[in-house]
């Protein structure tokens, strides 16, 4: 664990106080958060504990910001392989945060959704660029390659402990409410809510932006299509919430 000079000086002061009061000083808190309770008591010791907690929280948030920066750059690298995906993950992330807030999710869950949005297509790293950018009809083999990207992405994230919570956004975002999606042909509420929301946001952004095989659709037309897909491709309740979010002013460009 990295310990900066300021924190170390404060911690040494804490040790001095313990020794002066003939209390047993402990080094556990420098290396093991589970032992934090050993110095929560008595006056200045309690103040040092609060300083320690503040320092740890600041360090944790700094690490989170760094991780998100790395993840954002990774999603940009994925987009570079797809000529028509520029800005896709940034827009998806913005929608994701807005929907999560509308649902009243706690901050940690919103941050999880934001990361999931950035990584939802990470499995496309294993799809060839010629397939990603093909303007004509895909062959059966090419369709299978595309459809593997959800499971491939989930498999990649399984190997990284702190990213495992975002697997549902990756694995289930091409399932359909009527059971005709992939990879597992799940249906209705059996599809985890993360996948149902991700599927709707992904579909909307795909419609309002150009693809190799078609032009971009106006936002109003895309919203109309979302309503048509209620109970078919998309969860009706999720669609209603998303349209409310859009009506409150979340940018679509």
Helices and strands as residue ranges (DSSP letters): H 5-20, H 28-31, G 33-39, H 44-80, H 88-102, H 107-119, G 122-126, H 129-132, H 140-147, H 149-158, G 161-166, H 167-171, G 188-190, H 193-207, H 219-228, H 236-247
